[in-house]
Each structure stands twice: as C-alpha cells, then as structure tokens.
Amino acid sequence: MGSDLFLIAIVAGAFGFTNIAADASQIGRILFYLSLTVFLLILLSGLFIFNKVKAVLPKFDPNNSKTT
C-alpha cells in the first residue's frame, strides 16, 4: 500500500500534477506513522502480557519430572 502511494507520487510529480503528488505523499506519511504506532502498541502490550503470564505460570524443572 505504501509503495503504491510512493509510485503514484513519483509519476504524478513527473507529469506535473504537483497537488496529486503532494496528496499521495501526505497519505503515505500518515499511513506510515499510523502503522508504526500500531506496531509499537502491539509490541509493548505483548511484552507486558508475556511478563504477567510468565510470573503466574509455575516454573518448569526438567530434572524433577514425574514421568517415571
């Protein structure tokens, strides 16, 4: 999606449609920052959830197995 907007901006700029090129560039920039924000939110929430689940789960000791 982002590369399509970049291609539209390059082609529109080459043909002199500067308004279309500027709009495509702005949309691409907005989508980039939006996807970066969503990625960071998912990453941070995953780290916090992993730490909480790890603290609740019992420790696994491979030397103390009860399957004899």
N, C-alpha and C positions, 0 to 999 in steps of 0.2 A: 504494500500500500504506500509506504513512504517513498520507495524508489519510483513508483508511478508518478507521484506528485513532483519528484525531482525532475523526471523526464519531461513532464508537462511544462514545468518552469523553464527548463533549458530550451525546449522547442519554441515555446511562446516568446521567450526573450530573444531568440534568434530571428524570429519573424517580426519582431517589433511590437508584439502585444504585451507591453510592459505591465499593464494592470492585471492581466491574467497571470503573468509570471510572478508578480508580487503576491497575488492571492494564493497561488499554489504553494509558494514558498512559506507564507504565513500558516497555511493549513498544515503543511508538513512539519513546521516548527511546533505548532500546538500539539499535533499527534505525537511527536517525539517526546515532549515534556510530559504529556499525559501518560504515555506508555512507561516512561521512566518512573513516574510517581507510583503507578500501579505496581510495577515490578518491585520497587523498594518497600511498599506497604506489604506485599505478599511475602517478601523475603524476611522482613522484621517480624511479621506475625508468625511465620513458620519457625523462626528461631525462638520466639517466646513460647510458643506452644510446645516445641520439642523439649525445651528446658523444663517446663512444667510436667510433661509426661514422663520425662526421664527421672524426675525427682519422685514421682509416685510409684513407678514400676519397681519391683523387687530386683535386687542385684542378682545376676546370674553367675554362679560359680561352677565352672566346668569340672573341677576336681571333686565336688560334692554332689555327684549325680546319683539319683536314687534308682536308676535303671540297672540293677544287677541281676 
